[in-house]
Amino acid sequence: MPMTALDKADPITVDAAAAAADPAHITEALRAQGVVGISGALAAPHVAALLKHVNEELEIALSSARESLALDMGDVYVSFFGDVLKREDSQGDVRRHDLKLDLTPTVAEAVEALCASLGATIGSCLGEDAVLYELAALISDPDSPQQPFHPDTPYREDQDIAVLTAFVALQDIDATMGPTRFLPGSHTAAAHAAFNSPEDGGKAKLALLRSRPCWRGILGAGDVSLFDSRLLHCGGANESNRRRVLFYASFRAREAKAPPGTLLYSLRERHSLSDFLRCA
């Protein structure tokens, strides 16, 4: 899986078999850099089925939202989509979606396949009783603007890694399609303090963002970026003429505190990592 390698401290990339065989190595890398790459984590049949499913579900969700004129559109939107940064382009047209997914057979089989290679690492970081926290697809259409850098969950002094997220490419992603940009090492207390510092007019935040090269998720279909949700990252601008689709699943340590994730209400607190590991 090609990913931008900019210096010797860059995060590691390994294949799915190596990740399954040596989860301790992946865990160590996650703790150090906050993100790792896993190539070939999802086989081609799963990728093709998921991509078809996501595109179909997106059309159903958009059609349902448009037809529900009697309801508050904000409420309708939340029932189908998560809140995503830079949803619209400069003209106000919607270009980016965070589509909530149900555990249909297609989706469930994909999560089980991911857990076959990533489950041991996730379990070592969060415990096998970790709960399914997010299940969705990030869809970035042509002309999607770049997002600002952000963490998905805040840093808390009273807990360790709270959430791990697997971004899975459902097609090859090149540099023009707005691959996710990660700032390695930014999942720490010091990085969050600098990022959130209001006292200096943003100088500490800017210095942090310039402190080291970003690592870009230039992925092949079925490849994964697995990251600590405290890590600073952003979706890039899609300057191509192709849709970029990332399927993602997140797990949260059972007792960890975190804001609500992008997950259908019917799935909240219902499924654990161990459920998927048994199936895998």
C-alpha positions as CSV (number, residue, x, y, z in Angstrom):
1,M,0.0,0.0,0.0
2,P,1.7,3.2,-1.1
3,M,1.7,6.0,1.5
4,T,3.8,9.1,1.5
5,A,7.1,8.4,3.3
6,L,8.7,11.7,4.3
7,D,11.1,10.9,7.1
8,K,12.5,8.1,9.2
9,A,9.9,8.8,11.9
10,D,7.0,8.2,9.6
11,P,4.3,5.7,10.7
12,I,4.8,2.1,9.6
13,T,2.9,0.2,6.9
14,V,2.5,-3.6,7.0
15,D,0.4,-6.1,5.2
16,A,-2.7,-7.7,6.8
17,A,-1.0,-11.0,7.5
18,A,1.9,-9.3,9.4
19,A,-0.6,-7.2,11.4
20,A,-2.5,-10.3,12.5
21,A,0.7,-12.2,13.3
22,D,2.4,-9.5,15.4
23,P,-0.3,-7.2,17.0
24,A,2.2,-6.1,19.6
25,H,4.3,-4.4,16.9
26,I,1.3,-2.6,15.5
27,T,0.2,-1.5,19.0
28,E,3.6,-0.1,19.7
29,A,3.6,1.8,16.5
30,L,0.1,3.2,17.2
31,R,1.2,4.4,20.6
32,A,4.2,6.1,19.1
33,Q,2.8,7.8,16.0
34,G,-1.0,7.4,16.4
35,V,-1.5,5.9,12.9
36,V,-0.4,2.8,11.0
37,G,-1.1,1.5,7.5
38,I,-2.4,-2.0,6.8
39,S,-2.3,-3.2,3.2
40,G,-4.8,-5.8,1.9
41,A,-7.0,-5.8,5.1
42,L,-10.2,-6.2,3.1
43,A,-10.3,-8.6,0.1
44,A,-11.6,-7.5,-3.3
45,P,-15.0,-9.2,-3.1
46,H,-15.8,-7.4,0.2
47,V,-14.6,-4.1,-1.2
48,A,-16.7,-4.3,-4.4
49,A,-19.8,-5.4,-2.4
50,L,-19.3,-2.5,0.1
51,L,-18.8,0.1,-2.6
52,K,-22.0,-0.9,-4.3
53,H,-23.9,-1.0,-1.0
54,V,-22.6,2.4,0.1
55,N,-23.5,4.1,-3.2
56,E,-27.0,2.6,-3.1
57,E,-27.6,3.5,0.5
58,L,-26.4,7.1,-0.2
59,E,-29.0,7.5,-2.9
60,I,-31.7,6.1,-0.6
61,A,-30.7,8.4,2.2
62,L,-30.6,11.5,0.0
63,S,-34.0,10.7,-1.6
64,S,-35.6,10.0,1.8
65,A,-34.3,13.3,3.2
66,R,-35.6,15.2,0.2
67,E,-39.0,13.6,0.4
68,S,-39.4,14.2,4.1
69,L,-40.5,17.9,3.7
70,A,-43.0,17.7,6.6
71,L,-40.1,17.1,9.0
72,D,-37.4,19.3,10.2
73,M,-34.6,18.7,7.7
74,G,-32.0,18.9,10.5
75,D,-33.6,15.9,12.2
76,V,-34.0,14.0,9.0
77,Y,-30.3,14.6,8.1
78,V,-29.1,13.3,11.5
79,S,-31.1,10.1,11.1
80,F,-29.0,9.2,8.0
81,F,-25.7,11.2,8.3
82,G,-23.1,12.2,10.8
83,D,-21.9,15.8,11.2
84,V,-19.0,16.2,8.9
85,L,-16.7,19.2,8.4
86,K,-16.7,21.0,5.1
87,R,-19.8,19.3,3.9
88,E,-20.4,22.0,1.2
89,D,-18.2,23.7,-1.4
90,S,-17.8,27.4,-1.7
91,Q,-21.1,27.6,-3.8
92,G,-23.1,25.9,-1.0
93,D,-23.4,22.6,-2.9
94,V,-23.1,19.4,-0.8
95,R,-19.9,17.5,-1.7
96,R,-19.1,15.4,1.4
97,H,-21.3,12.9,3.3
98,D,-20.8,10.9,6.5
99,L,-23.3,8.1,5.8
100,K,-24.4,5.9,8.8
101,L,-24.6,2.2,7.9
102,D,-26.6,-0.6,9.3
103,L,-25.1,-4.0,10.1
104,T,-26.5,-5.6,6.9
105,P,-24.9,-8.9,5.9
106,T,-22.6,-7.1,3.5
107,V,-21.4,-4.6,6.2
108,A,-21.2,-7.3,9.0
109,E,-19.1,-9.6,6.8
110,A,-16.7,-6.7,6.1
111,V,-16.3,-5.8,9.8
112,E,-15.7,-9.5,10.6
113,A,-13.0,-9.6,7.8
114,L,-11.3,-6.5,9.2
115,C,-11.3,-8.0,12.7
116,A,-9.5,-11.0,11.4
117,S,-6.4,-8.9,10.7
118,L,-6.9,-5.9,13.0
119,G,-8.9,-7.4,15.9
120,A,-5.9,-8.5,18.0
121,T,-4.4,-5.0,17.8
122,I,-7.6,-3.3,18.6
123,G,-8.2,-5.7,21.5
124,S,-4.7,-5.1,22.9
125,C,-5.3,-1.4,22.9
126,L,-8.9,-1.3,24.0
127,G,-9.8,-4.7,25.4
128,E,-11.9,-7.4,23.7
129,D,-15.0,-6.0,25.4
130,A,-14.6,-2.7,23.4
131,V,-17.9,-1.6,21.9
132,L,-18.7,-0.7,18.3
133,Y,-18.6,3.1,18.3
134,E,-18.9,4.1,14.7
135,L,-20.0,2.4,11.5
136,A,-20.3,4.6,8.4
137,A,-18.9,5.7,5.1
138,L,-17.1,9.0,4.3
139,I,-18.0,10.1,0.8
140,S,-16.0,12.9,-0.9
141,D,-17.3,13.9,-4.3
142,P,-15.3,16.0,-6.8
143,D,-14.8,19.6,-5.6
144,S,-15.0,18.6,-1.9
145,P,-13.0,21.3,-0.1
146,Q,-10.2,20.4,2.3
147,Q,-11.3,20.1,5.9
148,P,-9.5,21.9,8.7
149,F,-7.3,19.6,10.9
150,H,-9.2,18.2,13.8
151,P,-9.3,15.2,16.3
152,D,-12.3,13.0,16.4
153,T,-12.1,12.7,20.2
154,P,-10.4,15.0,22.7
155,Y,-7.4,14.2,24.8
156,R,-8.2,13.3,28.4
157,E,-5.6,13.0,31.1
158,D,-7.7,10.3,32.9
159,Q,-7.7,7.7,30.2
160,D,-5.5,6.0,27.6
161,I,-6.5,5.3,24.0
162,A,-10.2,5.6,24.0
163,V,-11.2,5.0,20.3
164,L,-9.4,3.3,17.4
165,T,-10.8,3.9,13.8
166,A,-10.1,1.9,10.7
167,F,-10.5,3.9,7.4
168,V,-10.9,1.5,4.5
169,A,-10.4,2.6,0.9
170,L,-13.2,1.2,-1.3
171,Q,-11.3,2.2,-4.5
172,D,-7.7,3.2,-5.2
173,I,-7.1,6.7,-3.8
174,D,-4.4,8.8,-5.4
175,A,-3.1,12.3,-4.5
176,T,-5.8,14.1,-6.5
177,M,-8.7,12.6,-4.7
178,G,-8.1,14.3,-1.4
179,P,-6.6,11.5,0.7
180,T,-6.8,11.8,4.5
181,R,-3.9,13.8,5.9
182,F,-2.6,12.7,9.4
183,L,-0.2,14.6,11.6
184,P,1.8,11.8,13.3
185,G,2.4,12.1,17.0
186,S,-0.4,14.7,17.5
187,H,-2.5,12.4,19.8
188,T,-0.6,13.5,22.9
189,A,-1.4,15.9,25.7
190,A,1.2,18.4,24.5
191,A,-0.1,18.4,20.9
192,H,-3.7,19.0,22.0
193,A,-2.7,21.8,24.4
194,A,-0.9,23.5,21.5
195,F,-3.8,22.9,19.1
196,N,-6.3,24.3,21.5
197,S,-4.3,27.2,22.9
198,P,-6.2,30.5,22.5
199,E,-3.8,32.7,24.3
200,D,-1.3,33.4,21.5
201,G,-3.6,34.0,18.5
202,G,-3.0,30.6,17.1
203,K,0.8,30.6,16.9
204,A,1.2,27.4,18.9
205,K,-1.4,25.7,16.7
206,L,0.3,26.8,13.5
207,A,3.7,25.7,14.9
208,L,2.3,22.3,15.7
209,L,0.8,21.9,12.2
210,R,4.2,22.9,10.7
211,S,6.2,20.8,13.1
212,R,6.5,17.7,10.8
213,P,5.3,16.5,7.5
214,C,1.8,15.0,7.2
215,W,1.2,11.4,6.3
216,R,-1.3,10.9,3.5
217,G,-3.7,8.0,3.1
218,I,-2.8,7.2,-0.5
219,L,-4.4,3.8,-0.4
220,G,-5.1,0.9,-2.7
221,A,-8.6,-0.6,-2.6
222,G,-8.9,-2.7,0.6
223,D,-6.1,-0.9,2.4
224,V,-6.6,0.6,5.8
225,S,-5.4,3.6,7.9
226,L,-5.8,2.5,11.5
227,F,-5.6,5.5,13.9
228,D,-6.0,6.7,17.4
229,S,-9.1,9.0,17.2
230,R,-7.2,11.7,19.2
231,L,-4.8,12.2,16.2
232,L,-5.1,15.4,14.2
233,H,-6.2,14.7,10.7
234,C,-8.3,16.1,7.8
235,G,-9.9,15.1,4.6
236,G,-8.1,16.6,1.6
237,A,-9.7,18.5,-1.3
238,N,-11.0,16.2,-4.0
239,E,-9.5,17.7,-7.1
240,S,-10.2,14.7,-9.3
241,N,-13.4,13.7,-11.3
242,R,-13.9,10.6,-9.1
243,R,-15.8,9.9,-5.9
244,R,-13.7,8.9,-2.9
245,V,-15.4,6.5,-0.5
246,L,-13.9,5.4,2.8
247,F,-15.8,2.7,4.8
248,Y,-15.0,3.0,8.5
249,A,-15.5,1.2,11.7
250,S,-14.5,2.5,15.2
251,F,-14.3,0.7,18.5
252,R,-14.3,2.4,21.9
253,A,-12.9,1.0,25.2
254,R,-15.9,0.0,27.1
255,E,-15.5,2.4,30.1
256,A,-13.9,5.2,28.1
257,K,-15.6,8.6,27.8
258,A,-16.0,10.0,24.3
259,P,-18.6,12.1,22.4
260,P,-21.2,10.2,20.4
261,G,-19.8,8.6,17.3
262,T,-21.3,8.3,13.8
263,L,-23.5,5.3,14.5
264,L,-27.2,4.4,14.0
265,Y,-29.1,4.8,17.3
266,S,-30.2,1.1,17.0
267,L,-26.6,-0.1,17.1
268,R,-25.4,2.0,20.1
269,E,-23.8,-0.2,22.9
270,R,-25.2,-3.3,21.2
271,H,-22.0,-4.9,19.7
272,S,-18.6,-5.6,21.0
273,L,-15.2,-6.4,19.4
274,S,-15.5,-9.9,20.8
275,D,-18.7,-10.5,18.8
276,F,-16.9,-9.8,15.6
277,L,-13.8,-11.8,16.7
278,R,-15.9,-14.9,17.3
279,C,-17.4,-14.6,13.8
280,A,-14.0,-14.0,12.2
